[in-house]
Amino acid sequence: MSAVVGAFVALIAVALLGYLVGLAGVLKAQDELVLSRVAFFVATPALLFTTVARADLHSIFSVVLVTNLASLVVVQVVFLLVAVLLWRRSRSEVTVGVLASSYVNAGNLGVPIAAYVLGNGALVAPIVLFQLLVFAPVAFAILDGDRQGSGRRVQWRAVLTRPLRNPLTVASLLGLLVAAFDVPLPTLMMRPIDLLAAAAVPVALIAYGLSLSSGTKDSITLERDVVLAVVLKTVLQPLAAYAVGRWVLGLDGAALLAPTLLAALPTAQNVYVYAVHYRTSRTLARSAVLLSTLISIPLMTAIAGVLG
């Protein structure tokens, strides 16, 4: 067994622990929300800051970002063509479908995988930044202007500043500033941050496993929009990232692992939050998040085994 697959087995074991303690009633459904908030607002920002601040910026803004953007364009174009030209979906429905098929879970799941499997949590930073600084604001602008959305227009000022209220974005940007200007980090300041960062992976994984134990089968639908979004997210996006890395950038073997693995991340839970806020396509978003998450774990393990 390769070291990469071994790392994935460790991640799955911790997530399985979260699932089991949920089934046993040791932790309740509301505890998943608490753990997720601790991971999202405290531990994961600390991990992103420490890893990005100490990273080589050339290494994190090269292959991963290019392949992610390329695979993003491919799946979005396919969903747009099918949903608009064939199914005649509304603008808000298409927007949520595009998000469901390409907006990856870079925070809750991507950071632990990048940190523990790939050995460099900073690799996911450009994806986090792009999604929160570019992708999400564009989607919000479209949904805000759609009469079939929430019906509540949001000022451009709120749209543009929304990413800066996200702790992952702030932590990543601060880390980038530290790395770019080579700012010295005092040991006394970094020790508590490193201690918090160490909690990011296990807390996020236990929360993830706990969420799967809550039993949400009635939340799943296999309507054609959902099937298309899930297939694009779990199959086409990693294939597109692999193709770009292999035949356009000339990567091979283990060098292909990071971009392909990160492209195989499931749909982010944020997509469902956005759908609820804008009162559109909630069933599509909820089903895509759950199904892509269930499919992505064995898929990413297989990718790690082949390319690792």
Rosetta blueprint (number, residue, H / E / L):
1 M L
2 S L
3 A H
4 V H
5 V H
6 G H
7 A H
8 F H
9 V H
10 A H
11 L H
12 I H
13 A H
14 V H
15 A H
16 L H
17 L H
18 G H
19 Y H
20 L H
21 V H
22 G H
23 L H
24 A L
25 G L
26 V L
27 L L
28 K L
29 A H
30 Q H
31 D H
32 E H
33 L H
34 V H
35 L H
36 S H
37 R H
38 V H
39 A H
40 F H
41 F H
42 V H
43 A H
44 T H
45 P H
46 A H
47 L H
48 L H
49 F H
50 T H
51 T H
52 V H
53 A H
54 R L
55 A L
56 D L
57 L H
58 H H
59 S H
60 I H
61 F L
62 S L
63 V H
64 V H
65 L H
66 V H
67 T H
68 N H
69 L H
70 A H
71 S H
72 L H
73 V H
74 V H
75 V H
76 Q H
77 V H
78 V H
79 F H
80 L H
81 L H
82 V H
83 A H
84 V H
85 L H
86 L H
87 W L
88 R L
89 R L
90 S L
91 R H
92 S H
93 E H
94 V H
95 T H
96 V H
97 G H
98 V H
99 L H
100 A H
101 S H
102 S H
103 Y L
104 V E
105 N L
106 A H
107 G H
108 N H
109 L H
110 G H
111 V H
112 P H
113 I H
114 A H
115 A H
116 Y H
117 V H
118 L L
119 G L
120 N L
121 G H
122 A H
123 L H
124 V H
125 A H
126 P H
127 I H
128 V H
129 L H
130 F H
131 Q H
132 L H
133 L H
134 V H
135 F H
136 A H
137 P H
138 V H
139 A H
140 F H
141 A H
142 I H
143 L H
144 D H
145 G L
146 D L
147 R L
148 Q L
149 G L
150 S L
151 G L
152 R L
153 R L
154 V L
155 Q L
156 W H
157 R H
158 A H
159 V H
160 L H
161 T H
162 R H
163 P H
164 L H
165 R H
166 N L
167 P H
168 L H
169 T H
170 V H
171 A H
172 S H
173 L H
174 L H
175 G H
176 L H
177 L H
178 V H
179 A H
180 A H
181 F L
182 D L
183 V L
184 P L
185 L L
186 P L
187 T H
188 L H
189 M H
190 M H
191 R H
192 P H
193 I H
194 D H
195 L H
196 L H
197 A H
198 A H
199 A L
200 A H
201 V H
202 P H
203 V H
204 A H
205 L H
206 I H
207 A H
208 Y H
209 G H
210 L H
211 S H
212 L H
213 S L
214 S L
215 G L
216 T L
217 K H
218 D H
219 S H
220 I L
221 T L
222 L L
223 E L
224 R H
225 D H
226 V H
227 V H
228 L H
229 A H
230 V H
231 V H
232 L H
233 K H
234 T H
235 V H
236 L H
237 Q H
238 P H
239 L H
240 A H
241 A H
242 Y H
243 A H
244 V H
245 G H
246 R H
247 W H
248 V H
249 L L
250 G L
251 L L
252 D L
253 G H
254 A H
255 A H
256 L H
257 L H
258 A H
259 P H
260 T H
261 L H
262 L H
263 A H
264 A L
265 L L
266 P L
267 T E
268 A L
269 Q L
270 N H
271 V H
272 Y H
273 V H
274 Y H
275 A H
276 V H
277 H H
278 Y L
279 R L
280 T L
281 S L
282 R H
283 T H
284 L H
285 A H
286 R H
287 S H
288 A H
289 V H
290 L H
291 L H
292 S H
293 T H
294 L H
295 I H
296 S H
297 I H
298 P H
299 L H
300 M H
301 T H
302 A H
303 I H
304 A H
305 G H
306 V H
307 L H
308 G L
